[in-house]
Amino acid sequence: VAAAFLFSSTLVRSPVFCFMDPAVSDGARLTEPAETGLNILVDTEESSLSSGEGSPTSPSSQRDVHDVHEVVEHDHATLASGDGIQVFRGHWDDEGVYFYQAYNDEIAEWAVQHQQFGGPQFNPTRMTWIKPSFAWVLYRSGYARKHNQTRILKVKLPHISAAELLNNCQCRTGGGGSKGRVQWDPERDLMSGDGKVPREMLRRRAIQIGLKGSLSEFYVKSVIAIEDVTELAHRVQAAHTAADSKMAMSELLPELPVERPYMPCCPAPVLTRLRMLPGGGPLHERRSKKHKRR
């Protein structure tokens, strides 16, 4: 997957990077701001897993799984080679991009029922972290088994809203300061476990977005869909700890999110600041367990 850019009349001399449109079957078209009227094609590949084709236990499906992983690794190596560039990976479509959060039963029940966040226990201004990596929220919540993290919600935001949140974030590994913070932590492998958690992937990082105050309120108001995926989280845990973990996970493949490289519709300086384009400098060294963010 290659990154390209478009120039928006509303952002003079500032290239705007946009997500790839999966509707184009023989490639991927960058979806541009409406006023530009431009289409730029870049090469990419799609797997039949994205459209739900094939049986998870069939030979063709097994090839699809390997193909997906090969394309993923190739894309990551291409985009993240050199200069500390990181890749935002997530499940997305034409309408928006998905993020995961873990909540207690009361907040989750209210959110799913009303398709928005609220209710007596929910505080829209408190610091909240959203993650596009399903494996990462499984790790943080202990497969939705930790106290006050017993329900995992899959939350959909419009592309423009996700970009607006990132426009107001800084890339940090420590605490305090801004209302929006981006952290790049070692990714977790959705396909395999390591004891009680999804396996850590040392050569790839996953984005986490911390929001508080007005940014958290904007996030809450921007939600367009909320799905409870707690049951799937529990099934992934069972598969990770099964005697034949690979077979158990292969049976879950049709239900798992297909997470692909995603380029938010942000000006180039923002993406550089957040380490998604060259020039932002290296990330800080990983903190010790003693100083991990809670």
Sequence and secondary structure as in RCSB ss.txt:
>XXXX:A:sequence
VAAAFLFSSTLVRSPVFCFMDPAVSDGARLTEPAETGLNILVDTEESSLSSGEGSPTSPSSQRDVHDVHEVVEHD
HATLASGDGIQVFRGHWDDEGVYFYQAYNDEIAEWAVQHQQFGGPQFNPTRMTWIKPSFAWVLYRSGYARKHNQT
RILKVKLPHISAAELLNNCQCRTGGGGSKGRVQWDPERDLMSGDGKVPREMLRRRAIQIGLKGSLSEFYVKSVIA
IEDVTELAHRVQAAHTAADSKMAMSELLPELPVERPYMPCCPAPVLTRLRMLPGGGPLHERRSKKHKRR
>XXXX:A:secstr
     EE TTSTT EEE  EETT TTSEEE   TTT    EE     TTTTT S TTSHHHHHHHHHHHHHHHHH
HHHHSSSTT    EE B SSEEEEEEEE HHHHHHHHHHTSS STT  TTS EEEBS HHHHHHHHTTTTSTT  
EEEEEEEEHHHHHHHHHT EE SS SSSSEEEEEEEEEEEEEEETTEEEEEEEEEEEEEEE THHHHHHHHH  E
EEE HHHHHHHHHHHTSTTHHHHHHHHGGGS   EE   SEEHHHHHHTTSSTTS        GGG   
